[in-house]
């Protein structure tokens, strides 16, 4: 299961498993984002290399217009993946408490 959408504060919330099967759904949603945004990953259980690619493409596109993605509520498992892949040097990341 994977869901992505806006919450009441207009933050993007991703929930479930962002894998190769769900990457197109995430990319389609994020392609509609045109300005810097916050992506809440507090309910994300898993992210594959395809999911990482979605985040990277979106971040690069938004950076070209002066924005970017800020990742918040990142659990320790997902944060480890970001660290091992070097994404911690590309994104502003706030780890969940």
N, C-alpha and C positions, 0 to 999 in steps of 0.2 A: 504494500500500500504506500502511496505517495500522494501528498497534497501540497499545493503551494497557493498562496493568496495573500491579500492584505488584511491586517488586523485593524481594529478601530483607531489606532494611532498612525495608520498608513505605513507601518513597517511591513515588510514582506516576511511571511512565516512559512518555513518549509518543515514538513512533518513526514516521518516514515523513512523509506529507503530510496535514496537517489542513486539509482543504478542505470545501466545502459538502456534498460527497457523504459525507464521514466525520464531519461535525459531529454528527449525531444519535447515532452510536456513542459519540463522546467525551462528549456530554452525558449519555447514559444511564449511562455508567460514573461520571462525576463527580457525578451526582445522588445516588449511593449514598454519597458521602463526606459525613460529618457533622461533622467537626472540622478544625481547621487542618491543612494538609498541605503537603508539599514536592512540587513537580512538576518532574521532571528532563526538560529539553528537549534534552539533549545529542545525541540521535539524530533530532530533528525537523528535517526538510529544508525544510519550507514550511508557512506558516500563512496562510490566507485571512481575509477579514473575517468569514466565518461561524465560523471557528476562534477568532478574537479574541472574538467574541460569546459563545462557549461559556465561555472563560476568564473573561470579565467577569461573566456571569451566576453562575457558580460562586463567584467571589470575593465578589460582593455578598451572595450567600446565606450564605456562611460568615462574612462580616464581621458580619452581623446577629446571629449567635450568638457573637460574640467571636473568630472565627477569621480565616481568609483563606488565600490561596494564596501560597506562596513559590516563585518560579521560579528554578531553578538550571541550571548548565551550558548557558546560552543562548549559541548561536554568534553571531558578529558580524552575520550577515545577519538572523537573527530579532530580534536586539537592535535593529538599525536599524528594523525594522518597529515594534517596541514604542516606540521613540523618536519616530518620525514620527506614530504614532497617539496619543501621549500616555500610553500604558500604563506607561511608565517612571515616571510620577508616581503611578500607582495601585497598582502591585505592588512588592514587594521582589524585586529581580532580581540574581542573581549571574551574571556573564558568564563563559563558559568561558575557560580560559587558553590 
